[in-house]
Amino acid sequence: MLKRVIIKNFKEEKCQELFFSSVFTIQNLEEIPQNSSRDFFVFHPFEVNKNKIIVGEVNSIKPFLIDRKDSGKYLPEKSTGISKEDYTLKITSLINEIKSKKYQKVVFSRKISFDITSPEVENIFIELTNEYKNAYCYLVELNNGQSWLGATPEQLIKCNTAQYCEVVSLAGTKQIDSDEASSWGDKEKQEQLVVTDFIVKNLKALSINPKTGNVKEVNAGKLKHLKTTISFTLNSAEKLLKIINSLHPTPAVCGIPKEKSKKYILNNEEYNREYYTGFLGLINLKKINCNLVVNLRCMKVVSNKTHIFVGGGITLDSNPLDEWYETENKSYTLRKILEK
């Protein structure tokens, strides 16, 4: 259950703490009250059959006043998790599956674990907001002793009270300071196009006529990605829920075909993603209003153990060793934050 939630929206400097009048778990989004005028905070897992959807009815939202606390945490050099050799072997095997036409794209991930002495999650959250100024940053503390923190660059869906909605297609990764940062290869372009096509196809299947924007670059920490904004109008809470259910998990965090890719992930990653590559944020079904983001660039803190989650989209053009280093690059900023 939710104990505490702090968020910082995209490109904003101020942080907000959410307070709840009630907290509960559900099996599907349709269980969220549709006649309430209050917002609900949703913490949704990658796979609902493995983890519950946690919901908090928001009673009030107040500014979060930054107050850095003394912390004796440290990050040892050695981490635990799947080795480079084993990971690249798994990626090689997956590429062979893609060559046989079973999949078009699968997002494969890994978990990196560290021992940390007395981690202060508020400090980690503050450092996230400093390093990822353009991202949606969050801290979610649960009653079971877990804390989840993240700085995601990816919007799942945002709708305002004027019934205008946006969905983001985000994929492809490069280091900002790399020699190749100025150019994008066919692999990255195709990877992002697959996500865009998936979103547009699913929206049209729900009788929605979306407008697709141009492909742009967006920075996230030390990395940059390809991004397309897809917009449309909406006047039904029922259809909003159908959109969310049809999009999650998108090819940016799962793959194509969706259900087959998800099954491959669940059978081969050898760990439970839990809330990594799920989504979170505020929703109000009565007002048809929401701001939901994909849970990327995140970590879980439990006692003196911290787990960082990273992954990448595997396609026919993927190189196993390059995919390993992409996950290393994605974990770099989070590692550096833990060292502070």
MOKA-V209565 format. One record per helix or strand of 2 or more residues. SS is the DSSP state (alpha for helix, beta for strand). FROM is the first residue (numbers start at 1). TO is the last residue. If there is no record, write none. Layout:
SS_FROM_TO + SS_FROM_TO
This chain:
beta_2_8 + beta_16_26 + alpha_29_31 + beta_40_44 + beta_53_63 + alpha_84_99 + beta_105_115 + alpha_121_131 + beta_136_142 + beta_146_152 + beta_155_159 + beta_164_175 + alpha_186_205 + beta_211_212 + beta_216_220 + beta_223_233 + alpha_237_247 + beta_255_256 + alpha_258_268 + beta_279_284 + beta_289_294 + beta_298_302 + beta_305_314 + alpha_320_339
